[in-house]
Amino acid sequence: MVEYVSQDGSRRHPVDVPIWRCPTTGQPVNLTPGDGLDPSDIDRDERSVWRYAKAIRVPATARVSLGEGLTPLVETAFGGGRPRIKCEYLAPSGSFKDRGMAVMVGYLKAHGVSEVMLDSSGNAAASLACYAAAAGLTARLLVPAYTSPAKVAQVRVYGAEVELVPGTRQDCAAAALRLAEEGLFYASHNWQPHFVEGTRTLAFEIWEQYRFAVPDNIVIPVGYGSNLLGCHQGFAELLKRGAIARMPRLFAAQPANVAALHAAFRAGSDTAVPIDARPTVAEGIATTKPVRVKENMAALRETGGGTVAVPEAAILPAMHALARKGFFVEPSSAVAGAGYASLIADGTIAADQETVIVLTGNGLKSADALVE
């Protein structure tokens, strides 16, 4: 039986009533583990994340799709090695968030939710606005006042209501929580476990593109960590099923100016530790208080991976270096490229290992960063 499970495992709730946190403990909720896939389970005629429908716990009648998923995996010379670039920035709304939104919005619509609210640094807001429009839902999006104008314009053109919140990313999250307490459904990609249900498809897709094997390493730009969690859960399900022989090492790349998960990992903690946050050009992953620290730490430690903090001075050069290879991404995505180069330089990753760098957000979202 699929259930919601509170973060400490003390409470279980049925999934037939949409919730975004445990109503008794106030903690995040997770779904019980899935069963993974065999190659024969893939619907090869389906050109979206729903090709893995047998592993997605959402009714087929509730599917919402704009063709998300099946992004290219391209080998290139970069950062001292020959990684493969996973081009998630080519998703319908321009970011990897579309995997999670397609599944989450379908689930919410199937359960009668017609109006949703979310706080975001920009990409998740655009993705929810996009998929809410496709599903006929009303969306209210809260973003920090400093969010890239291109991202704000994108959210509005989908027909969603946008509120610019003064202050930090955390101030924006606090404003959303207040609205949630007033009764507006909080479709948070950081709290809602059906979002991670969708990001699991990244693991399935890399597995399929590697001809049902896995790379040695995956480097992911991380704020709250939904991509990291999706990869961990997806590959863990494949391992348990016997579809793969080992887990890839997962690495979380963060801007050094706002590296909350990096600080927790270095401290050996399963909870957030204080950090001295400073401004960063990587606004999309500037998260001071991540929600699922325990789950993120497990993803890193159980795979033998780790974290890398990227100096601010290295982010824009990495963005331009990726562009010179044909990969046009925003600074937040470039953090993964810079992180990979750092991990190569210090010997954590060998140049001849099979490594995937996940690039998550389109460069058109951050036009101000394009001037050298």
N, C-alpha and C positions, 0 to 999 in steps of 0.2 A: 504494500500500500504506500502511495506517495503522500507524505505529510510535510507540513512545515515543522521544523525543529528549531527551538531557540538556540542562541549561540553557545550557551553552556550545556545544552542537551537536556535541560530540566523540564522543558515544556514541549508538548506536541499539539499541533492543531491541524484539522483537515484542510485540504487545499481548495475545497469547494466554496470558501468564502475568502475573497481577496483581502489580504492584510499586508502591511509593509514592515511591521515589527511585532514582536511577541506582545500581545495585549496584557499579559500578566507580569512579565519581567521588564518590558521596554527595550529588550535587546533585539539585535538583528535576527532574522530567521533565515534558515537555509532549507533547501529541499533535501529529502533523503536521497542518497546516491542513486544514480541511474544504472542501467545494465550495459551501457556502451553499445558497440556495433560490431558486426562482422562485415566484411566487404560485400557480401551478398545482400545486406540490409539497405544498401544505398540505392536510392531511386535515381538512376543515371539520366533519366529523361527530364528531371526537375532541375532547373537552372537557378537555384537559390538555396538558402540554408535549409529549406524544407526537403532537400534531397536526403537529409538525415532525419526525416520525420519519425522514424521508428525509435529514435532516441530522445525525441522532444516531447515532454509531457504536456502537450496542448492539443485539444481536439482538432482533427483535420478540418472540421467545418468552421473553425475559428481562425484559420490561417489568414494572415495579412502579409503581403509580400510585394516588394518593388524590385525583385531580382538581386537582393543583397547576397553577399557571399560569392564564392568562386572567383576570388581576386587573384591576380597573377602572382606567381612565385618565381622571381627572376634572379639568376646568378650574376654577380658583378664583382669587379675588383674594387674593394673599398676598405679603408681603415687598417690596412696591413694584411688583409686576408681576402678570401673570395666567398663572402657570405651570400645567402639567398635573401632577397628582399621580398617580404610579404606585403603587397600593395593594398592594404586595407583602406587607404585614403581614396580609393576609386569606388567606394560604396555610393549608393544613391544620394545620400545627403552629404557625402564628402568625409565621412569618418567611420571608424570601426563600430561605433555605437549602434549602427543599423542592425547588426546581428542580434543584439540584445533587445532592441526596440521592436523588431518584427515579431519576436516571440512574446515579449511582455505585453505589447498592445493587443495582440491576438487573444492572449489569456484574459486580459482585463475586459475586453469587449465581450468575450464569451460569457463573462460573469456579470454582465449588466452595468459595468462602469462606463459612463458616458462623458464625464468631465474629469480631466486629470491636471495635476499641477506638479512642477518639478523645479528644482534649483540646479544651476549648471554654470560652468565657466564658458559655455558656448556651444560645444559640439553636441552634447547630450540634448540641450534645448532644441537645437536645429533638428536633430534626429527625431525627438518626440513630436515636434511640430509637424515634421514630414509624415510620420507614420500615423499620427492622429488624423491628419488630413485624409490620408488614404483610407482610414478605417471609419471616418465620419464622427470622430470624437472632438470635443472642445478642449483646447489646451491653454493653460496659463503658465507662462515660463518666467522664472526669476533668474536674472543674470547679474553679475557684478557690474557696476557702472563703468568700469575700465575695460569691459569686454570689447574685443575688436568690432568696429562698426560693421564690417562685412558679415560677421556672425549674427549680429543683431538684425541686420537687414534680411538675412536669410530666414531667420525665425519668423519675422513679420510677413514675409511674402507667402509663407505657407498658410497664413490666416490666423496664427496664434496670437494671443495677447502677451505682450512682453512688459515686464517691470524691471527697470534698472535700479539695482539696490546699491546705495552708497556703502563704501567700506571694503572689507576684505571678502575673499571667497567664503570664509566662515560666517561672516555677517549675512551673506546671501542664504546660506544653509539654515541659519537661525530664523530668518524671516519665513522660509518655507515651512519649517517646523511649526511656527505659530499658525500659519494658514491650515496646516494639517490638523492642529488641535481644534480649529474652528469647524472641521468637518470636510474640507476639500480633499479628495483622494490624492495621496502623495505617491505619485508614480516615480519614485526615486530610483534611478539606475544604481545607486549605491546601497539602497536598502532592499529593494524588491528582488527576491531570489529568482523570479522568472526572467529577469534580465540576464543573470549569469547562466540560466538555462540556455539562453541564446548564444552567449559568448563561448560556451562549450564547443560550438560548431567550428570555431577557429582551430581547435585541436584536431577535430575530425577531418577538417579540410587539409591541414598540413600533413596528417597521416595519409590521406588519400593521395595528395600530390607527391609524397615521398614513396609512392607505390607500396603503401601499407607498411611503412617503417617510420622511424622518427629520426630527426637530426640529433646531433650531440647537445646543442645549446639553442635556446631561444632568448633573444634580448628584446624586452618590451618596455616602452615608455610608460611610466606608472604614476598615477595620481592617487585615486582611491583603490585601484587595483582590479577592476572588473575583468579586464583582459587576462591578467595574471591568474585570477581565480578560475576563469573559464578554461584556460589552458590546463591548469592543474587538475580540475575536476574531469575534464574530457579525457586527458591522457591516463588519469588514474582509473577511469572506467574501462578504457581500452586495455590497460595492463591487467586489471582484475579478470577481464573476459578472456585474456590470453591472445588478444589481437596484436599486441606488441610485446617485446621481450624486456624492455626497460623504459624508464622515463627519461625524457630529455631534461637537461639542467635548465632551470628557468632563472633568468636574471632580470631584476627590476632596475631600470635606469631612471634616475630622478635628477632635476636641477639641484645643484648643491645649495642654492639659496632657499629652497623649500623641499627638504628631503626628509619628510617625517618617517616614512617606512625604512629608509636607509638608516636613520638614527635608531629606530627600534631594533632593526636587525643587528646593528653594531653593538647595541646594548644587551643583546640576548633576551629582549623583552617580548612578551606577547601582547602588550598594551602600548599605547602611544606614550612617547617620552617627550619632554619639553624640547622645542627647537627655537632657534633664533631666526625666524623667517625674514627674508629680505625680498625686494622686488625681483622678478625674473621675467625674461621675455617669453618663457615657456608657460604662458598663462593657463593653458589647457590642463596642466598637471600640477598646478600650484596649490597643493592641498596640505593644510597644516594639521588637520584632525581627521585622518582617515577613519572610517567606521569599522571595517573588518580587519583590524590589525592581526588578530590571532590567526585568521584564515590565510592572510597574505604571508605571514611568517611560516606557516606550515607549508605553503606552496614552495617557498624558497628553500627551506631546510630539508624537506622530504625529498626534493629532487637533487640536492647537492649543489644548488645554485647560490645566488646571493644578490647583492645590490651594488650599484655603482652611482656615485654622486658626481655629476658633470659640472665643472666650473662654468660660470656664466659666460666667460670669454670664449668658451669652446662651442657654444650652442649655435650661433649664427654661422660661423665658419663651417660647421658640420652641415647645416641646412644648405649652404651654397655648394658644398662639395657633393652632396647628394643630388642637387639640381644639375650639376655638371655631368652626372651619370644618367640623367633623365628622370630622376625621382623628385617631383615637385611637392614638397610637404611643408607644413607649418613648423615653427620652432619646437613645439612640444614633441613632435615626432622625431625631429632631428636629434633630440636628446638620446634616443636609442642608438642612432648612428655614432654619435660621439662616445656614448657608453661602450659600444662594441670596440671602438678604436682603443679606448682606455684599457679594456679587459684583455685585448691582444697585447698591448704594450707592457702590461705588468705580468703577463704569462698565465693569467687565469683561464683564458681561452687560447688554444693553439691555432695558429694561422691555417693549418691544414684540416682542422675539424669542420664538420658540417654544422653551420650556424645559420639560423634564421633571424633576421632583424625585422621586427614588425613595425611598419610605418603606418600611423593611425589617422592622421588628419591632413586634408588637402591644403596646399600652399595658398590657394585662393582665399582661404579664411583669414589669413594674416598678411595682407598686402603690405602693411607698414614695415614689415621685416625684410622686404625684398631689396631695399636700398643698402648697398654695401657701404 
